[in-house]
Amino acid sequence: MKKKIQTLRKEIIEAGRRAYKKGYAAANDGNISARITKDKILITPSGVSKGFMKPADLIIIDVKGKKVKGTKNPSSESYMHLQIYKDRPDVNSVCHFHPPFATAFAVAGIPLDKMILTEVVIALGTIPLVEYGTTGTTELYEKISSYIKNYDAFLLANHGALSVGNSVFNAYYKMETLEHAAMIQFLAHQLGNINILNEKQTAELIKMREKFGIRKDLGFNQIKESKD
């Protein structure tokens, strides 16, 4: 267990460093967590830049949010992380940042739900816009809870972005993919045209997802229902 925690600390610190370097987390913004056991998680501290964290800065909390180990205060978004782990047993890590292009879509109230980029369709499916909820409160997760079972990446209205995965880097890479999708869609819009994949092309990508053992839903059912 000690070795596992040490590994998770290193992975969270590296993910935070990459996010800060890419401009996803200004100042002390953002938070990352990882599941240690069914009743404990490792989470980033409040008030510390995610680009300059040290192993000792990370905090272990229990399912009720009580600090088990660590000298700093856990992230103000701890409740959101804990609820995600409760509702998604398959998730082992959660990332929340404010990447510029994705956050711009969140502020504009535009979901990333168009079938445009093959890699994004395979990795993330669709990316919904979660209604606004005050940061650091139970209200925020109440909004997320309507989407959490069907998606792995989200835009948070007037706030930022959220991604979940089966490991720290899996969750972090989904954040990179989300931001890449937002940037490409923005640039294509500036060029004056966005070509959307048709249903046949999308279906072929969904089959590829299944072949690679990636979650099958990720919003595709919601798209079909909205068309019917």
C-alpha positions in Angstrom: 0.0 0.0 0.0 2.8 2.4 0.8 4.4 1.8 -2.6 1.0 2.4 -4.3 0.5 5.7 -2.5 4.1 6.8 -3.4 3.4 6.0 -7.0 0.1 7.9 -7.0 1.8 10.9 -5.4 4.4 11.0 -8.2 1.7 10.6 -10.9 -0.5 13.4 -9.5 2.5 15.8 -9.2 3.5 15.0 -12.8 0.0 15.6 -14.1 -0.2 18.8 -12.2 3.1 20.0 -13.6 2.0 19.2 -17.1 -1.3 21.0 -16.7 0.4 24.1 -15.2 2.9 24.1 -18.0 0.2 23.9 -20.7 -1.8 26.8 -19.1 -4.7 24.6 -17.8 -4.2 25.8 -14.2 -3.4 29.5 -13.5 -2.1 30.5 -10.1 -3.4 27.8 -7.6 -6.4 26.6 -9.8 -7.3 23.1 -10.4 -7.4 19.8 -8.5 -6.5 16.2 -9.1 -7.3 13.1 -7.0 -6.7 9.3 -7.1 -8.5 6.4 -5.4 -6.3 4.6 -2.9 -8.9 2.2 -1.6 -12.7 2.1 -1.6 -12.7 4.4 1.5 -9.7 6.6 0.9 -8.4 9.0 -1.8 -5.3 11.1 -2.4 -6.1 14.7 -3.4 -4.2 17.9 -4.1 -4.1 20.7 -1.6 -5.9 24.0 -1.6 -3.9 27.1 -2.2 -0.9 25.5 -3.8 0.1 25.8 -7.5 -0.4 22.5 -9.3 2.9 23.1 -11.1 5.0 23.2 -8.0 3.6 20.5 -5.7 5.7 18.3 -3.6 4.8 14.7 -2.4 4.2 15.9 1.2 1.7 18.5 -0.1 -0.9 15.9 -1.1 -3.6 14.9 1.4 -5.3 11.6 2.1 -9.0 11.9 3.0 -11.7 9.4 3.8 -15.1 9.0 2.2 -16.6 11.7 4.5 -13.9 14.2 3.5 -12.1 13.9 6.8 -8.3 14.4 6.6 -6.4 11.1 7.4 -2.9 12.3 6.5 -1.3 15.5 5.5 -0.5 19.0 6.8 -2.3 21.1 4.3 -6.0 21.6 3.6 -7.5 19.4 0.9 -9.0 20.9 -2.2 -12.2 22.8 -1.8 -13.7 20.5 -4.5 -13.1 17.4 -2.4 -16.9 16.7 -2.1 -17.1 16.6 -5.9 -14.3 14.1 -6.2 -15.7 11.9 -3.4 -19.1 11.8 -5.0 -17.7 10.8 -8.4 -15.9 7.9 -6.9 -19.1 6.9 -5.1 -21.1 7.0 -8.3 -18.5 5.6 -10.7 -16.7 2.5 -9.2 -14.7 2.2 -12.4 -13.1 5.6 -11.9 -9.7 5.8 -10.2 -8.8 9.4 -10.8 -10.4 12.8 -11.3 -8.9 15.9 -12.9 -10.4 19.4 -12.8 -8.8 22.3 -14.6 -9.6 25.5 -16.5 -8.0 24.9 -20.0 -8.5 28.1 -22.0 -10.3 26.8 -25.1 -12.5 24.3 -23.3 -13.3 26.9 -20.6 -14.2 29.4 -23.3 -16.8 26.9 -24.7 -18.1 26.5 -21.1 -18.4 30.2 -20.7 -20.1 30.6 -24.1 -22.6 27.8 -23.1 -21.6 25.6 -26.1 -21.1 21.8 -25.5 -18.6 19.8 -27.5 -21.1 17.3 -28.8 -20.4 17.4 -32.5 -18.8 14.4 -34.1 -15.8 16.1 -35.7 -12.5 14.5 -34.8 -12.0 10.8 -35.0 -9.6 10.6 -32.0 -11.9 12.6 -29.8 -14.9 10.4 -30.7 -12.9 7.3 -29.9 -11.4 8.6 -26.6 -14.3 10.7 -25.2 -17.5 10.2 -27.1 -19.3 13.4 -26.6 -18.6 16.2 -24.1 -21.7 17.7 -22.5 -22.1 21.1 -20.9 -23.0 20.7 -17.2 -25.3 23.5 -15.9 -23.8 26.0 -13.6 -23.3 25.2 -9.9 -21.3 27.2 -7.4 -17.8 25.9 -7.0 -16.9 24.1 -3.8 -20.5 23.4 -2.9 -22.9 20.4 -3.1 -24.8 22.3 -5.8 -22.0 21.7 -8.3 -22.1 18.0 -7.9 -25.9 18.0 -8.1 -25.5 19.3 -11.6 -22.7 16.9 -12.5 -24.6 13.9 -11.1 -27.0 13.9 -14.1 -24.2 13.3 -16.5 -21.5 11.3 -14.5 -22.7 7.8 -15.4 -22.7 8.4 -19.2 -19.6 10.6 -19.8 -15.9 10.7 -19.0 -15.3 14.4 -19.9 -17.4 17.5 -19.1 -17.5 21.2 -19.6 -18.7 23.0 -16.4 -20.7 26.1 -17.3 -18.8 29.4 -16.4 -16.2 27.3 -14.6 -13.9 24.9 -16.5 -13.5 21.3 -17.4 -13.6 17.9 -15.7 -12.3 14.5 -16.7 -12.3 11.0 -15.1 -10.4 7.9 -15.8 -9.1 4.5 -14.6 -5.7 6.0 -13.7 -4.2 9.4 -13.1 -2.7 9.7 -16.5 -5.8 8.2 -18.2 -7.9 11.0 -16.6 -5.3 13.6 -17.4 -4.9 12.6 -21.0 -8.7 12.9 -21.4 -8.3 16.5 -20.2 -5.7 17.1 -22.9 -8.0 15.5 -25.5 -10.9 17.7 -24.4 -8.8 20.9 -24.7 -7.5 19.7 -28.1 -11.1 19.2 -29.3 -12.2 22.6 -28.1 -9.2 24.3 -29.8 -9.7 22.5 -33.1 -13.4 23.3 -33.2 -12.8 26.9 -32.4 -10.2 27.3 -35.1 -12.4 25.5 -37.7 -15.2 27.9 -36.8 -12.8 30.8 -37.5 -12.1 29.3 -40.9 -15.8 29.4 -41.6 -16.7 25.7 -41.8 -17.0 22.6 -39.6 -17.5 19.2 -41.3 -19.4 16.9 -39.1 -19.0 13.1 -39.4 -22.2 11.4 -40.6 -24.0 8.6 -38.8 -22.2 5.8 -40.7 -18.8 7.3 -40.0 -19.7 7.8 -36.4 -21.0 4.2 -36.1 -17.6 2.9 -37.4 -15.8 4.8 -34.8 -18.1 3.5 -32.1 -17.2 -0.1 -33.3 -13.5 0.8 -32.9 -14.2 1.9 -29.3 -15.8 -1.4 -28.6 -12.9 -3.3 -30.2 -10.5 -1.5 -27.9 -12.6 -2.1 -24.9 -13.5 1.6 -24.3 -16.8 2.4 -22.5 -19.7 2.0 -24.9 -22.0 4.8 -23.8 -20.2 8.1 -23.4 -23.1 10.1 -24.7 -23.9 8.3 -27.9 -27.2 7.0 -26.6 -28.2 10.6 -25.7 -27.4 11.8 -29.2 -29.6 9.1 -30.7 -32.4 9.8 -28.3 -32.3 13.5 -29.1 -32.6 12.8 -32.9 -35.6 10.4 -32.5 
